[in-house]
Amino acid sequence: MDKNYAILNKPLSFVILMLGMTFGVLNLQLVLGGEEQSIWMNALYGFLAFVGIFVSLFWVFDSKNTRVTGEYVEKGKNRIHWREVTSSKSNDFSIVISAGEKRIVVNYYAYRDPEGLMKEIQSRLPVKD
């Protein structure tokens, strides 16, 4: 079962929409306000730009290079077969799958069906004693 469907899903769409709306409001205030922009506004612009770039570039494009199948998980040149997995560590947003020195991070919410992907990965991992 190939789960390599990194897309612009609902959580990611919401983050990008909120960033866009915030930029729009801040730009309207700047244009219609007619006053000089404060240092805090510049810091806010920089922070929002950083978050937007991080979410867009890292989360989506990094996930495009990740492939989860019934036999292995792969990111770029690293491939870990499920039988080789020695450990895994997960949180609400991602899971780190390790086999010796190899590590692959799968960001669930960059995929079409994050809950299905979570269940698929959990079912493939070796059972812990």
N, C-alpha and C positions, 0 to 999 in steps of 0.2 A: 504494500500500500504506500504510494508516494504522496507525502504531505507537503511537497515543496510548492506552496502557494502563498508566498509573501505578497501581501496586498495592502491597500489602504483600507483597513477595516474600521469599525465604529470607534473604538477607543483612540486609535491614531487619528482618525478624521476629526474627532472632537478636539484633541489637542491642537491640531493644525488650525481648525476653525477658530478656536479661542485666541490663539496667537495672532491670526489674521485680523480678528475683530479688535483686539487690543491695539495692534499697529494702526488700524484705521481710525480709532477714536483718538489715539495720541497724535496722529498726523493732523486730524481735523482741529484739535486743540491748538496745535502749533500754527497751522495756517490761519485760523480764525482768531486766535488769541492776540496776535500782533506783538507779542513780547518775546524777550530773549529766553532761550531754553535753559533750564537749570541743570546743574551737574547731576542731580538725582534723576532727571528725565533722561539724560545721556546714559547713565548707569542702567536705567530700566530698559532702554533700547538695546544696549549691549547684552544684558541678561536675556531678554526675549529672543534676540538674534541667536545667541549661543544655544538656547533651548531648542529653537526651531531647527537650527542646523544639525544639532545632535540627534534629535528625533528623526528628522527626515533622512539624513545621510547615513547615520550609523544604524539605526533600528531597521529601516526598510532595506537599504542596499546590503547591509551585512547579512540580513536574513535571506536575501535573494541568493546568496552564495551557499546557503545551508540546505542540505537535502536530507530528509528523513524517510527511510524506506523500511520495509519489513526485515531487511538484512543488515542495514548499517545506518549510521548517521555520518554525514560528511559536510565539511566546511572547507572550501578551497581545496588544498592538497591534502588536508588531514581527513582520514577516514577511520572510523571506529566501528568494527562489527559488534553487534550486540553481545555475542559470546565473549568478546574481549573486555567488556566494561568491568572496571575494578571498583569504581565509586561514582556516585552522583550526588549533587547538592542542588536543591531547588528552592526557589522562593515564589512569590505570586506572579512574577513577570518572566522568569527564565529558569533554565536548568543548565548546570555545568556537568557534562558527561566526561569521565576520565577513563583512560586506559594507559597505565604506565605514565609516560611523559606527555602523551597526547591529551589535549583538553579541547572540547568543543562546547560552545555556549549556544543554546537554542532559545531565542526570544519568542515566547508563545504568542504574544499579542500582535505580532507582525504577520500573523497567518490568518487565513480565511476562517478557520474553525479552531480557535485556540483551545477550547475545552476538549475537543476531540483529539487534538494533537497532544495535550497533556496526558490524556488517558492512554493514547497509543504509545507514547514514550514510556509511561509508567508500566504498561503491560510488557514491554520489551526488556526492561531492566532486570538484572538478576535479583532474585529474592534475597533480602538481607536476613541473616540469622538473628 
